[in-house]
Amino acid sequence: MDILQLRELQALNTLVFETLGQPEKEREFKLKSLKRWGFDLILGKKAGEISYFTAESGKRSVGEKYTEDEIHYEVEEIIHELPKNKKIFAHIEMIHGRAYLVGELREGEENIEILRVPAGSILLAYFKKHKLHNLIEALRNVGTALELVKQRGQEGKPVSYENLPNVARRFLRGAKDLEKEAGFGRVALSYWGENKDGDARFRVSWLLPTIALFDIDIAEKADKLLAAFK
């Protein structure tokens, strides 16, 4: 079988399940999410003005003054409880093909940017901190949606849905449920059967909204699904 024949078989027989729409623009998070990502929320002076901003968890202390990226900061309080009526929202912003996690503290029409960092770096550090090793292994690229890839064994002709083993069907059901929870997703599965040793051969590509993976509940579910698909 030449490469053209193989790709035609895979294009025609790869199973694709989509939750249509666009990845969500932003998501609301609790203060503890900032800490999970590795940041403290601080009240103090930024460039001489009273404001809220963030710093790496445990790095700054009350009364400290410092300069970062040519901006002067003074730490007056490290916030442990979100001020009344204020909410934290975050979204993914694309700049020259690179994804950034942008966090904002919002009250009514007032909106203060408190965080702007490369999304991929923070995501991987956050996965490592919470021992989500299957997500680390599967992560391939990060935009407003991210791609997770898991592949085992030599390529071949994908089997039909009816001939999938139970472990593959359970993964697809779980992936589709998680896509609905996240509001967007696309999972593509080529299952090539087993090799002579009885090991599964497959390739799965899974798109999910990047901002949704910053929600620990969704991240843990995705990691568990990937772990179970062997």
MIDRENKOL-265951 format. One record per residue (C-alpha): x, y, z; residue number from 1. Coordinates in nm, 3 decimals, padded with zeros to 5 digits. Each point is the difference from the previous one (the first is absolute). Layout:
residues N
+---------+---------+---------+-----+
:    east :   north :      up : num :
+---------+---------+---------+-----+
:       X :       Y :       Z : NUM :
...
+---------+---------+---------+-----+
end
This chain:
residues 230
+---------+---------+---------+-----+
:    east :   north :      up : num :
+---------+---------+---------+-----+
:  00.000 :  00.000 :  00.000 :   1 :
:  00.150 :  00.335 : -00.099 :   2 :
: -00.031 :  00.323 :  00.202 :   3 :
: -00.283 :  00.138 : -00.215 :   4 :
: -00.210 : -00.312 :  00.054 :   5 :
:  00.072 :  00.004 :  00.373 :   6 :
: -00.095 :  00.366 :  00.037 :   7 :
: -00.321 : -00.056 : -00.199 :   8 :
: -00.099 : -00.289 :  00.228 :   9 :
:  00.073 :  00.213 :  00.306 :  10 :
: -00.183 :  00.305 : -00.135 :  11 :
: -00.308 : -00.208 : -00.076 :  12 :
:  00.001 : -00.211 :  00.317 :  13 :
:  00.132 :  00.223 :  00.278 :  14 :
: -00.283 :  00.063 :  00.247 :  15 :
: -00.069 :  00.369 :  00.066 :  16 :
: -00.235 :  00.139 :  00.266 :  17 :
: -00.047 :  00.377 :  00.025 :  18 :
: -00.168 :  00.237 :  00.239 :  19 :
: -00.048 :  00.288 : -00.241 :  20 :
:  00.048 :  00.366 :  00.076 :  21 :
:  00.290 :  00.219 :  00.102 :  22 :
:  00.220 : -00.045 :  00.309 :  23 :
: -00.141 :  00.215 :  00.277 :  24 :
:  00.137 :  00.354 :  00.012 :  25 :
:  00.041 :  00.017 :  00.375 :  26 :
: -00.073 : -00.192 :  00.318 :  27 :
: -00.058 :  00.110 :  00.358 :  28 :
:  00.240 : -00.137 :  00.262 :  29 :
:  00.027 :  00.009 :  00.376 :  30 :
:  00.296 :  00.148 :  00.187 :  31 :
:  00.126 : -00.350 :  00.081 :  32 :
:  00.042 : -00.061 : -00.374 :  33 :
:  00.261 :  00.278 : -00.012 :  34 :
:  00.188 : -00.180 :  00.276 :  35 :
: -00.025 : -00.330 : -00.186 :  36 :
:  00.162 :  00.172 : -00.298 :  37 :
:  00.276 :  00.124 :  00.231 :  38 :
: -00.096 :  00.365 :  00.065 :  39 :
: -00.092 :  00.223 :  00.294 :  40 :
: -00.249 :  00.285 : -00.038 :  41 :
:  00.146 :  00.318 :  00.146 :  42 :
: -00.136 :  00.344 :  00.090 :  43 :
:  00.257 :  00.275 : -00.012 :  44 :
:  00.148 :  00.268 : -00.219 :  45 :
:  00.085 : -00.058 : -00.364 :  46 :
:  00.186 :  00.286 : -00.165 :  47 :
: -00.107 :  00.220 :  00.291 :  48 :
: -00.373 : -00.080 : -00.027 :  49 :
: -00.204 : -00.219 :  00.237 :  50 :
: -00.092 : -00.315 : -00.188 :  51 :
: -00.021 : -00.378 :  00.006 :  52 :
:  00.266 : -00.215 : -00.166 :  53 :
:  00.149 : -00.347 :  00.029 :  54 :
:  00.337 : -00.149 :  00.085 :  55 :
:  00.141 : -00.351 :  00.013 :  56 :
: -00.138 : -00.178 :  00.309 :  57 :
:  00.212 :  00.061 :  00.308 :  58 :
:  00.247 :  00.223 : -00.182 :  59 :
: -00.114 :  00.337 :  00.138 :  60 :
: -00.073 :  00.115 :  00.354 :  61 :
: -00.198 :  00.286 :  00.157 :  62 :
:  00.201 :  00.322 :  00.000 :  63 :
:  00.230 : -00.112 : -00.279 :  64 :
:  00.085 :  00.240 : -00.282 :  65 :
:  00.136 : -00.125 : -00.329 :  66 :
:  00.033 :  00.080 : -00.370 :  67 :
: -00.096 : -00.244 : -00.274 :  68 :
: -00.003 :  00.070 : -00.375 :  69 :
:  00.082 :  00.365 :  00.087 :  70 :
: -00.319 :  00.032 :  00.211 :  71 :
:  00.030 :  00.079 :  00.373 :  72 :
: -00.216 : -00.196 :  00.246 :  73 :
: -00.076 :  00.036 :  00.369 :  74 :
: -00.170 : -00.288 :  00.183 :  75 :
: -00.258 :  00.113 :  00.256 :  76 :
: -00.211 : -00.316 :  00.038 :  77 :
:  00.001 : -00.357 : -00.127 :  78 :
: -00.364 : -00.085 : -00.067 :  79 :
: -00.133 : -00.323 :  00.151 :  80 :
: -00.368 :  00.067 : -00.058 :  81 :
: -00.139 :  00.164 : -00.311 :  82 :
: -00.143 :  00.348 :  00.072 :  83 :
: -00.381 :  00.017 : -00.001 :  84 :
: -00.156 :  00.048 : -00.344 :  85 :
:  00.331 : -00.063 : -00.178 :  86 :
:  00.039 : -00.297 : -00.232 :  87 :
:  00.293 : -00.157 : -00.183 :  88 :
: -00.033 : -00.075 : -00.370 :  89 :
:  00.262 : -00.144 : -00.232 :  90 :
:  00.028 : -00.052 : -00.373 :  91 :
:  00.253 : -00.100 : -00.264 :  92 :
:  00.141 :  00.271 : -00.222 :  93 :
:  00.199 : -00.079 : -00.314 :  94 :
:  00.300 :  00.221 : -00.089 :  95 :
:  00.215 : -00.085 : -00.305 :  96 :
: -00.110 : -00.365 :  00.019 :  97 :
:  00.072 : -00.037 :  00.371 :  98 :
: -00.267 : -00.051 :  00.268 :  99 :
: -00.007 :  00.214 :  00.315 : 100 :
: -00.207 : -00.052 :  00.313 : 101 :
: -00.154 :  00.336 :  00.093 : 102 :
: -00.160 :  00.039 :  00.342 : 103 :
: -00.226 :  00.289 :  00.100 : 104 :
: -00.154 :  00.118 :  00.326 : 105 :
: -00.344 :  00.138 : -00.071 : 106 :
: -00.269 :  00.195 :  00.185 : 107 :
: -00.277 :  00.142 : -00.214 : 108 :
:  00.161 :  00.206 : -00.275 : 109 :
:  00.337 :  00.011 :  00.176 : 110 :
:  00.245 : -00.249 : -00.143 : 111 :
:  00.359 : -00.038 :  00.124 : 112 :
:  00.246 : -00.221 : -00.183 : 113 :
:  00.188 : -00.197 :  00.265 : 114 :
:  00.173 : -00.267 : -00.207 : 115 :
:  00.149 : -00.043 : -00.349 : 116 :
:  00.228 : -00.301 : -00.043 : 117 :
:  00.079 : -00.261 : -00.270 : 118 :
: -00.284 : -00.252 :  00.027 : 119 :
:  00.205 : -00.307 : -00.093 : 120 :
:  00.264 :  00.055 :  00.268 : 121 :
: -00.254 :  00.062 :  00.276 : 122 :
: -00.217 : -00.291 : -00.113 : 123 :
:  00.290 : -00.247 :  00.009 : 124 :
:  00.121 :  00.124 :  00.340 : 125 :
: -00.356 : -00.027 :  00.133 : 126 :
: -00.036 : -00.354 : -00.141 : 127 :
:  00.331 : -00.098 :  00.160 : 128 :
: -00.097 :  00.148 :  00.337 : 129 :
: -00.323 : -00.201 :  00.005 : 130 :
:  00.161 : -00.319 : -00.138 : 131 :
: -00.202 :  00.001 : -00.324 : 132 :
:  00.272 : -00.192 : -00.182 : 133 :
: -00.221 : -00.137 : -00.277 : 134 :
: -00.090 :  00.354 : -00.106 : 135 :
:  00.368 :  00.098 :  00.000 : 136 :
:  00.087 : -00.296 : -00.223 : 137 :
: -00.291 :  00.064 : -00.239 : 138 :
:  00.024 :  00.379 : -00.037 : 139 :
:  00.116 :  00.099 : -00.349 : 140 :
: -00.100 :  00.363 : -00.062 : 141 :
: -00.188 :  00.282 :  00.170 : 142 :
: -00.228 :  00.264 : -00.152 : 143 :
: -00.353 :  00.096 :  00.102 : 144 :
: -00.042 : -00.376 : -00.030 : 145 :
:  00.274 : -00.247 :  00.088 : 146 :
:  00.080 : -00.333 : -00.161 : 147 :
:  00.061 : -00.319 :  00.195 : 148 :
:  00.151 : -00.295 : -00.189 : 149 :
:  00.049 : -00.358 :  00.114 : 150 :
:  00.139 : -00.262 : -00.237 : 151 :
:  00.106 : -00.360 :  00.040 : 152 :
:  00.133 : -00.253 : -00.249 : 153 :
:  00.030 : -00.025 : -00.376 : 154 :
: -00.256 :  00.170 : -00.225 : 155 :
: -00.255 : -00.202 : -00.191 : 156 :
: -00.360 : -00.003 : -00.119 : 157 :
: -00.233 :  00.138 :  00.271 : 158 :
: -00.274 : -00.236 :  00.120 : 159 :
: -00.367 :  00.102 :  00.003 : 160 :
: -00.177 :  00.132 :  00.309 : 161 :
: -00.181 : -00.335 :  00.034 : 162 :
:  00.335 : -00.181 :  00.025 : 163 :
:  00.156 :  00.228 :  00.260 : 164 :
:  00.098 : -00.163 :  00.332 : 165 :
: -00.183 :  00.115 :  00.313 : 166 :
:  00.293 :  00.214 :  00.120 : 167 :
: -00.012 :  00.206 : -00.320 : 168 :
: -00.377 :  00.042 :  00.017 : 169 :
:  00.019 :  00.111 :  00.363 : 170 :
:  00.263 :  00.257 : -00.093 : 171 :
: -00.216 :  00.139 : -00.282 : 172 :
: -00.307 :  00.024 :  00.225 : 173 :
:  00.200 :  00.176 :  00.269 : 174 :
:  00.165 :  00.234 : -00.252 : 175 :
: -00.334 :  00.099 : -00.151 : 176 :
: -00.146 :  00.066 :  00.348 : 177 :
:  00.298 :  00.216 :  00.093 : 178 :
: -00.028 :  00.194 : -00.327 : 179 :
: -00.360 :  00.081 :  00.086 : 180 :
:  00.107 :  00.117 :  00.347 : 181 :
:  00.276 :  00.215 : -00.151 : 182 :
: -00.231 :  00.126 : -00.275 : 183 :
:  00.225 : -00.094 : -00.289 : 184 :
:  00.209 : -00.291 : -00.120 : 185 :
:  00.104 : -00.237 : -00.274 : 186 :
:  00.133 : -00.351 :  00.048 : 187 :
:  00.138 : -00.206 : -00.290 : 188 :
:  00.084 : -00.366 :  00.055 : 189 :
:  00.179 : -00.245 : -00.229 : 190 :
: -00.002 : -00.339 :  00.170 : 191 :
:  00.215 : -00.251 : -00.191 : 192 :
: -00.061 : -00.313 :  00.206 : 193 :
:  00.260 : -00.190 :  00.202 : 194 :
:  00.353 : -00.109 : -00.083 : 195 :
:  00.126 : -00.359 :  00.034 : 196 :
:  00.064 :  00.059 :  00.371 : 197 :
: -00.358 :  00.110 :  00.060 : 198 :
:  00.084 :  00.369 :  00.048 : 199 :
: -00.242 :  00.260 : -00.141 : 200 :
:  00.106 :  00.208 : -00.301 : 201 :
: -00.170 :  00.337 : -00.037 : 202 :
:  00.027 :  00.375 : -00.042 : 203 :
: -00.231 :  00.247 :  00.169 : 204 :
:  00.002 :  00.377 : -00.058 : 205 :
: -00.216 :  00.200 :  00.241 : 206 :
: -00.076 :  00.373 : -00.016 : 207 :
: -00.134 :  00.178 :  00.309 : 208 :
: -00.032 :  00.369 :  00.096 : 209 :
:  00.328 :  00.107 :  00.159 : 210 :
: -00.166 :  00.219 :  00.262 : 211 :
: -00.216 : -00.295 :  00.113 : 212 :
:  00.312 : -00.202 :  00.086 : 213 :
:  00.091 :  00.266 :  00.258 : 214 :
: -00.306 : -00.129 :  00.189 : 215 :
:  00.141 : -00.275 :  00.224 : 216 :
: -00.315 : -00.215 : -00.021 : 217 :
:  00.009 : -00.010 : -00.380 : 218 :
:  00.377 : -00.054 : -00.008 : 219 :
: -00.021 : -00.292 :  00.243 : 220 :
: -00.279 : -00.163 : -00.203 : 221 :
:  00.197 :  00.035 : -00.325 : 222 :
:  00.313 : -00.145 :  00.164 : 223 :
: -00.197 : -00.297 :  00.137 : 224 :
: -00.155 : -00.073 : -00.341 : 225 :
:  00.341 :  00.002 : -00.169 : 226 :
:  00.147 : -00.222 :  00.271 : 227 :
: -00.273 : -00.263 : -00.044 : 228 :
:  00.046 : -00.023 : -00.378 : 229 :
:  00.289 : -00.241 : -00.043 : 230 :
+---------+---------+---------+-----+
end
